[in-house]
Amino acid sequence: MKDKKKWIIGISACVLLMVSVFFVFNQGKSNEQVVTEYFELLKKKDYKQMYQMLNSKTVYTPTQKYFVEKYKEFYEEIDAKNIQIKILDEQDNVIEYLIYIDTLAGRITYRNKVGVKNEQIQFNKELIMDGYTDGCKIKITTYNPEKRGRILDRNGKVLAEDGKGYSVGLVKGKLNGENDYGQIAQYLETDVETLQKKMSASWINDDSFVPIKTVSEATKNDLINKNILGINGVKISTVSIRTYPYDKVASHIVGYVQNVNAEDLKKHKNEGYNSTSVIGRSGIEAAYEEKLRGITSGKIDLVDKNDKVIKELCHKEVKMSPQDITLTIDIDLQQSLYNEYQNDKSASVALNPKTGEVLALVSTPSYSNNDFVLGLSTDKWNALNNDVNQPLMSRYKQTYTPGSSMKPITAAIGLETKAIDPDKDLVAKDKWQKDSSWGNYYVTTLHAPSPNNLRNAITYSDNVYFARSALNIGKDNLFKYYKNLKIVEKIPFELALNKSQYINKNQKVSDQLIADSGYGQGQILMNPLQLASIYSAFVNNGSIYQPHIVQGQTKTWIKNVFSKETTKTIKEDLINVIVDENGTGHAIYHDHVILAGKTGTAEIKQSQSDTTGTELGWFTIMTTDEKQPILMTTVVEDVKNRGGSGYVVEHTKAPLDLYLSQVSD
C-alpha cells in the first residue's frame, strides 16, 4: 500500500513537472513577437530599449550611444511616421518581413531578413535602413513651387499676388569703411548698430551683396531722388515680394506674409521651408497657407560621404501646385464700407442672405499689410501697437453688446413660444419694473408707442415692451432658442471669430437680467457676423446659411430655427422700421427697393446712473427682393453725442446704393 502511494506521488510529481515545463515553455515569446516588439519600440522612438533587444555579439556599433544617434539621424530626419511591418515568412529562426515607413517625401518600403535566437535579434545593417552601409547618410532634396497663389475677389480682382520689389543693400568691399553708415541708416529708417551687425556676419565677403531693406517702387524712386546710390557700396536689386493692391481696405481679411524665422523652421521642419521662404502670418494668407504655397515635391536618397547616391529610398512628385484662392468678397463694396468708416472704430459685414457668402468684412481703423511684407521699423511697429485705436485688431472678430439689434430676435422667440401676441396692446410705459423687489432699477425707453403692439415696438424700438416680453417668454425658452441659434458655439468660418454669449459663466440668472436681455443689454454679447447671419433667417423662411468667405462652400447652417409664419411677421415689421416716417431706420428709405432693417444703440456703462459711459451704434439693413439679395450689419464704437445708431444709418447709404446700382446694371 505504501509502495502504491509512493508510485502515485511520483506520477503526480512527474505530471506537475511536465505541466510546469509546458507552462514555462509557453511563456516564451515567439520569434515573430520579438521582431514585432522591436519595431513597436521604433514607433515609440525608444532606441535604447531597441539596443537592449539585440544580440551583443552581432551588433557592429561600438556603443549604445552610437546606435541611438544613427537611428535618430535616419528616422527623425525623414520625419518617419506610421511605421508598419508585415511578417512574410519564418525559416530556421530567420524572420522575413516587409516594412512601410511614411516620410516627408512619400513612403519607403523594403524587405529584410533578421535572425532571432533566445529572444534576441541578430543585428544586420538593413535593420536601420534599406541599403545601409558604414558611413552613409540621408540626403533630402525638396523642390518648392516658384510662385505663391493669388487671392482674388469674387470678380477676379487681385487682392494679393507675387509682385516686384526692390532690395536695398550694401557691398562691403566698396564701402568707405563705416563712415557712411549714419547717412545710410537715416535713408533706410534703421540705426547704425543694426547695419554694423548685419555687415559683420561671417559669410560676408568683400564682393557680397548684403540686403538691408526691401522697399516698394515708390520708395525706391524716392531713395534714388535723394541720391542714395551716390554713396559708394549701396546697390538696389529687383526681388519678388508679395503685394496687396488694396492695402488697408482688406488687410484684416487678406492678412500678410513674412519671412520665416527660426521658430517657423522648427515647427515646419522638412516641409521645404528655408531661410528665404515666406509664410502666411494672418488672415487668408495664414488660413490657406498650404494651398497658396502648394505642396513641395522631394526625394530621399541614401548617399555616401561624398554625397554619391547609393540608393533612392523614395520620391514624391508635386501633388498640388500653388492655387489661387477666390473669395466671396466684392472688393468695391469692401472699399465703399471702408471709406465710410475708416476714421471710426467699427466692424461691417455684408453677406448674401440666400447663400451665406460674405460680400464684405471690414475692420477700421486698419493697417497696411504691405508694410509688414516690406518690414516695419521699430518706431512704426511701436506706433501700431501703442495706438489707442488699435488698428491691428480685427473688430469683426470681436463681440459687442447688441442693444436694440436683439429685439427682432426676442420677438421671433416670443412668437414661436406663443409668449407674444403681436396684436396685443401692452399699454405704453416710459419706465417699468417687474415689482418693488427691483428697488431703484427701472427699464426705461425713449420711445413708448401707442398702441403698444409688436409692430410699433419694433418700429420705434421700445425697450420696455421687449423687457416685459422677455419675462413672459421665460428663461428656459429664451435660453433654449439662444442655443438653437448657436449663440454660445464656435462660428464655423474660415477666419477665427470670438464666440457670442448670452450669459457669463456661473452667473446667477435673475428676472432683471432676463428683462435686460430682451432688449439686447444684460450680458449678451454678439459677434457682428453671427448677428447678420441670424437676421438672414427673416428672409429665408427661418433657415440660416453658413457664412463663408471662400467660394464654393454654400450650405445650410441652422435649418428652420423659426417658422415661416414667424419670419413673415418679423420681416414685415422690419420693413416698417424703414417705411414709417418716424421709424428709426427711415433715413435709408428707397422708393424702388423694399428694405427691412433695425437700428440698435447699446449703452456701455457701469450702472444705470452712470453718465460717463459710451454707446455702440448698430444698424442692420437687408433687401427683401430675391433679385438683389444683400444684408449689411455694422457696429460703430463711441457714437454717443454723434447721433447714436443714426450715425450708422447715414453712413450705410453710400455702400448700399453702390451695391444696388451694380446689381441692377
Long-range contacts (C-beta under 8 A, 24 or more apart in sequence): 28-119, 29-119, 31-90, 31-93, 31-95, 31-116, 32-87, 32-90, 32-95, 34-116, 34-119, 34-120, 34-121, 35-85, 35-87, 35-95, 35-97, 35-114, 35-116, 35-121, 36-85, 36-87, 38-121, 39-83, 39-85, 39-99, 42-71, 42-75, 42-83, 43-83, 45-72, 45-75, 45-76, 47-71, 47-72, 53-120, 53-121, 54-120, 54-121, 54-123, 55-117, 55-118, 55-120, 55-121, 55-122, 55-123, 58-122, 58-123, 58-124, 59-123, 60-123, 60-125, 70-128, 71-128, 73-137, 73-138, 74-128, 74-129, 74-138, 75-101, 77-138, 77-140, 77-270, 78-103, 78-104, 78-105, 78-108, 78-138, 78-140, 78-270, 78-300, 78-313, 79-103, 79-104, 79-269, 79-270, 93-117, 103-300, 103-313, 103-314, 104-140, 104-270, 104-271, 104-298, 104-300, 104-316, 105-140, 105-142, 105-297, 105-298, 105-299, 105-300, 105-314, 105-315, 105-316, 106-300, 106-314, 106-315, 106-316, 107-314, 108-300, 108-313, 108-314, 129-302, 129-313, 130-302, 130-311, 130-313, 131-302, 131-310, 131-311, 131-313, 132-302, 133-304, 133-310, 135-304, 135-305, 136-302, 136-303, 136-304, 136-305, 136-310, 137-302, 137-303, 137-305, 138-300, 138-301, 138-302, 138-303, 139-300, 139-301, 139-302, 139-303, 139-307, 139-309, 140-270, 140-298, 140-299, 140-300, 141-298, 141-299, 141-300, 141-301, 142-270, 142-272, 142-296, 142-297, 142-298, 143-272, 143-296, 143-297, 143-298, 143-318, 144-272, 144-277, 144-293, 144-294, 144-296, 145-293, 145-294, 145-296, 145-318, 145-321, 145-322, 147-240, 147-322, 148-242, 148-257, 148-278, 148-292, 148-293, 148-294, 148-322, 149-291, 149-292, 149-293, 149-294, 149-322, 149-323, 149-324, 149-325, 150-324, 150-325, 151-254, 151-284, 151-285, 151-292, 151-324, 151-325, 151-327, 152-324, 152-325, 152-326, 152-327, 153-326, 153-327, 153-329, 153-330, 153-331, 153-334, 154-326, 154-327, 154-328, 154-329, 154-330, 154-357, 154-359, 154-551, 155-330, 155-331, 156-326, 157-331, 158-245, 159-244, 159-245, 159-246, 159-250, 159-254, 159-327, 159-329, 159-331, 160-242, 160-243, 160-244, 160-254, 160-284, 160-285, 161-242, 161-243, 161-245, 162-240, 162-241, 162-242, 162-243, 163-240, 163-241, 163-242, 163-243, 164-217, 164-238, 164-239, 164-240, 164-241, 164-243, 165-214, 165-215, 165-216, 165-217, 165-238, 165-239, 165-240, 165-241, 165-243, 165-373, 165-374, 166-214, 166-215, 166-216, 166-217, 166-219, 166-220, 166-236, 166-237, 166-238, 166-239, 167-211, 167-212, 167-213, 167-214, 167-215, 167-236, 167-237, 167-238, 167-239, 168-211, 168-212, 168-213, 168-214, 168-215, 168-220, 168-223, 168-228, 168-234, 168-235, 168-236, 169-209, 169-210, 169-211, 169-212, 169-234, 169-235, 169-236, 169-237, 170-195, 170-199, 170-209, 170-210, 170-212, 170-233, 170-234, 170-235, 171-206, 171-207, 171-208, 171-209, 171-210, 171-233, 171-235, 172-199, 172-204, 172-205, 172-206, 172-207, 172-208, 172-210, 172-233, 173-205, 173-206, 173-207, 173-233, 174-232, 174-233, 175-232, 175-233, 176-232, 176-233, 180-231, 180-232, 180-233, 183-231, 184-212, 184-228, 184-231, 184-234, 187-223, 187-226, 187-228, 188-212, 188-213, 189-213, 189-377, 189-379, 190-377, 209-235, 209-237, 211-237, 211-239, 213-374, 213-375, 214-239, 214-241, 214-373, 214-374, 214-375, 215-374, 216-370, 216-374, 219-374, 241-373, 241-374, 242-278, 242-285, 242-373, 243-370, 243-373, 244-369, 244-370, 244-373, 246-331, 246-334, 246-335, 247-368, 247-369, 247-370, 248-338, 248-342, 248-366, 248-367, 248-368, 248-369, 249-331, 249-334, 249-335, 249-338, 249-362, 249-366, 250-329, 250-331, 250-334, 251-283, 251-366, 251-367, 251-368, 251-369, 252-283, 252-361, 252-362, 252-363, 252-366, 252-394, 252-396, 253-283, 253-284, 253-327, 253-329, 253-361, 253-495, 253-549, 254-283, 254-284, 254-285, 254-369, 255-280, 255-281, 255-282, 255-283, 255-284, 255-285, 255-286, 255-287, 255-369, 256-280, 256-281, 256-282, 256-283, 256-285, 256-369, 256-370, 256-372, 256-373, 257-281, 257-285, 257-373, 258-372, 258-373, 271-296, 272-296, 272-298, 281-372, 283-369, 283-495, 284-325, 284-327, 284-494, 284-495, 284-549, 284-550, 287-494, 287-495, 288-325, 288-494, 288-550, 290-320, 291-320, 291-322, 291-323, 291-325, 292-322, 292-323, 292-325, 293-322, 294-318, 294-320, 294-321, 294-322, 294-323, 295-319, 295-320, 325-550, 326-550, 326-551, 327-549, 327-550, 327-551, 328-352, 328-357, 328-358, 328-359, 328-548, 328-549, 328-550, 328-551, 329-358, 329-359, 329-360, 329-361, 329-549, 330-359, 330-360, 330-659, 330-662, 332-658, 332-662, 333-359, 333-360, 333-655, 333-658, 333-659, 334-359, 334-360, 334-361, 334-362, 336-654, 336-655, 336-658, 336-659, 337-362, 337-632, 337-634, 337-655, 338-362, 338-364, 338-366, 339-654, 340-651, 340-652, 340-654, 340-655, 341-634, 341-636, 341-651, 342-366, 344-636, 344-637, 344-638, 345-389, 345-390, 345-395, 345-636, 345-637, 345-638, 346-395, 346-634, 346-635, 346-636, 346-637, 347-395, 347-396, 347-398, 347-528, 347-634, 347-635, 348-396, 348-528, 348-632, 348-633, 348-634, 348-655, 349-396, 349-528, 349-529, 349-532, 349-632, 349-633, 349-634, 350-630, 350-631, 350-632, 350-633, 350-655, 350-659, 351-529, 351-532, 351-533, 351-536, 351-547, 351-630, 351-631, 352-629, 352-630, 352-631, 353-535, 353-536, 353-539, 353-540, 353-545, 353-622, 353-629, 353-630, 353-631, 354-539, 354-540, 354-545, 354-626, 354-629, 355-545, 355-554, 355-629, 356-533, 356-536, 356-544, 356-545, 356-546, 356-547, 356-548, 356-554, 356-555, 356-557, 357-548, 357-549, 357-551, 357-554, 358-529, 358-547, 358-548, 358-549, 359-630, 359-659, 360-632, 360-655, 361-396, 361-495, 361-529, 361-549, 362-396, 363-393, 363-394, 363-395, 363-396, 363-397, 364-395, 365-389, 365-390, 365-391, 366-391, 367-391, 367-392, 394-495, 395-635, 396-497, 396-527, 396-528, 396-529, 397-495, 397-496, 397-497, 397-498, 397-527, 398-498, 398-527, 399-498, 399-499, 399-500, 399-501, 399-525, 399-526, 399-527, 400-525, 400-526, 400-527, 400-528, 400-602, 400-616, 400-618, 400-635, 401-520, 401-521, 401-524, 401-525, 401-526, 401-602, 401-603, 401-604, 401-616, 402-520, 402-524, 402-525, 402-526, 402-531, 402-600, 402-602, 402-618, 403-519, 403-520, 403-521, 403-600, 403-601, 403-602, 403-603, 403-616, 403-618, 403-645, 404-461, 404-463, 404-519, 404-520, 404-584, 404-598, 404-599, 404-600, 404-601, 404-602, 404-618, 404-645, 405-520, 405-526, 405-531, 405-598, 405-599, 405-600, 405-602, 405-618, 405-620, 405-633, 406-517, 406-518, 406-519, 406-520, 406-524, 406-526, 406-600, 407-457, 407-458, 407-461, 407-466, 407-518, 407-519, 407-520, 407-598, 407-600, 408-458, 408-535, 408-538, 408-570, 408-573, 408-574, 408-598, 409-485, 409-534, 410-466, 410-469, 410-470, 410-473, 410-478, 410-517, 410-518, 410-519, 411-454, 411-457, 411-458, 411-466, 411-469, 411-570, 411-573, 412-481, 412-537, 412-538, 412-562, 412-566, 412-567, 412-570, 413-473, 413-477, 413-478, 413-481, 414-469, 414-472, 414-473, 415-562, 415-565, 415-566, 415-569, 415-570, 416-481, 416-562, 416-563, 416-566, 417-473, 417-477, 417-481, 419-469, 419-472, 419-473, 419-474, 419-477, 420-454, 420-469, 420-472, 420-473, 422-453, 422-454, 422-455, 422-569, 423-453, 423-454, 424-453, 425-450, 425-451, 425-452, 425-453, 426-452, 426-453, 426-465, 426-468, 427-452, 428-452, 428-462, 428-464, 429-464, 430-464, 431-464, 432-464, 432-467, 432-468, 434-471, 434-511, 434-512, 434-515, 438-512, 440-608, 441-512, 441-608, 442-608, 443-467, 443-515, 443-516, 443-519, 454-569, 454-573, 455-572, 455-573, 455-576, 458-570, 458-573, 458-574, 458-576, 458-577, 458-598, 459-573, 459-576, 459-577, 459-580, 459-582, 459-583, 459-584, 460-582, 460-583, 460-584, 461-584, 461-598, 461-599, 461-600, 463-519, 466-518, 466-519, 467-515, 467-516, 467-518, 467-519, 468-515, 468-518, 469-518, 470-514, 470-515, 470-517, 470-518, 470-519, 471-511, 471-514, 471-515, 471-518, 473-518, 474-514, 475-509, 475-514, 478-502, 478-514, 478-517, 478-518, 479-503, 481-561, 484-558, 484-561, 485-534, 485-558, 485-561, 486-530, 486-557, 486-558, 487-526, 487-530, 491-527, 491-529, 491-530, 491-547, 492-546, 492-547, 492-557, 493-529, 493-547, 493-548, 493-549, 494-548, 494-549, 494-550, 495-549, 497-527, 497-529, 497-530, 498-527, 499-527, 500-524, 500-525, 500-526, 500-527, 500-530, 500-531, 501-525, 520-600, 520-602, 521-602, 521-603, 528-633, 528-634, 528-635, 529-633, 531-620, 531-633, 532-620, 532-631, 532-632, 532-633, 533-557, 535-598, 535-620, 535-622, 535-631, 535-633, 536-622, 536-631, 537-561, 537-562, 537-567, 538-562, 538-567, 538-570, 538-571, 538-574, 538-596, 538-622, 539-567, 539-571, 539-596, 539-622, 539-623, 539-624, 539-629, 539-631, 540-567, 541-567, 542-566, 542-567, 571-596, 571-624, 574-598, 574-622, 575-624, 578-621, 584-645, 584-646, 584-649, 585-619, 585-621, 585-649, 587-646, 587-649, 587-650, 587-653, 588-621, 588-649, 588-652, 588-653, 588-656, 590-660, 593-623, 593-625, 593-628, 593-660, 594-623, 594-624, 594-625, 595-621, 595-622, 595-623, 595-624, 596-621, 596-622, 596-623, 596-624, 597-621, 597-622, 599-645, 599-646, 599-648, 599-649, 600-645, 601-639, 601-644, 601-645, 613-640, 614-638, 614-640, 615-639, 615-640, 615-644, 617-642, 617-643, 617-644, 617-645, 617-646, 617-647, 617-648, 618-645, 618-648, 619-645, 619-648, 619-649, 619-652, 621-652, 621-656, 623-660, 627-663, 628-660, 628-663, 628-664, 630-656, 630-659, 630-660, 630-663, 632-656
